[in-house]
Structures are given as structure tokens and as C-alpha cells.
């Protein structure tokens, strides 16, 4: 019963449409009608501005970090299973968002929060990978994809518990999937530059 309650709460927290709410407050409009159309921190940064984008990222990060950290420190010997379950359903909530007709975000900021709670060192490696790729390419989408791929690889190399490596690999696949339209635009050379407002 505990894990069922945790799953429901985690999904509901993950499904909070931060980007949509902030854009409505600041710009009085729907973030899905601007830029890439994605209700996430990068699109808020592009459309509304850096401050709103950073606030969106922090809240989405917290949506991942706080419930996962809570599960990791509450459930004793079963903490790994509970924290992975919390993390998985937070991501699923974030990328589906029932309040936005199941058109959610990409899962990067929220996933970063989840994995920083679960395995800090591989997550910091992924963040550094993101920064390096972004500095070279200027594309947040490509940086996010490569960073997400680096997460299960680095966690495996430093011998993080197998369940966490599997969860990291699954999350990486989810993030790649949510970036499928970005991948098409990257291939065609039409991907949006996050620095420029639309």
C-alpha cells in the first residue's frame, strides 16, 4: 500500500506543469504556442526570458529531487526500490502531464533532480558532459541527449548498484524518445537556438 501511495503522489508531483504556469503568470499565454511548443525550461528561457527559464528549471529539478530524496531516506532496507519507483513515476508524470492533455516536458531538469538524489557522482559527470557539449554546439537538445547517454555509462563504470544502472539506462531511453522531434530538426539543420527568443 505504501508503494502505491508513493507512486500516485510521485506521478502527481511530476505532472505539475511548471512551464505552463510560469508562462501564464508572466506572459499571459500558453507556452505550447511558442518556440518549440514544449512545456519545459528551455522553451520558457527562449520565449519568456532567462529568469523565468531558470525558475522553471529549479522547480522542475526540485520536483525530481525532493520526493526521491524523501523516499531514499524513509523506507529503510527497501529504500532503493521505493526511490526508483518514485523517480520513474515522477518522470512519467512530467512527460505526460494530464492537465496539458498529456503533452508534457522532456524530463531533463526533473531527471537531473532524481539522479542527483540517487547517485550524485554520475549525475555530476552528466551535468559536466551537458555543459561541455552545450559550449561546443550551443544546442540544449543535443547536450541533453548526450548527457543522458553518459549517465548509465558512467554509473556502470564506477560500479553503482545494478538496479540504478538499469534505471539510468531506462531514463536515458525515455529522454531520447522525448527528444525525437529535436533529433529530426538536428539532422535537418532546423533545430532552434535556445539563446534567441522566438
VENQUIHU-V799519 format. One record per helix or strand of 2 or more residues. SS is the DSSP state (~ for helix, > for strand). FROM is the first residue (numbers start at 1). TO is the last residue. If there is no record, write none. Layout:
ss/from/to
SS/FROM/TO
SS/FROM/TO
This chain:
ss/from/to
~/2/14
~/18/27
~/31/33
~/41/47
~/50/72
~/76/96
~/98/100
~/108/118
~/120/137
~/140/157
~/162/178
~/180/188
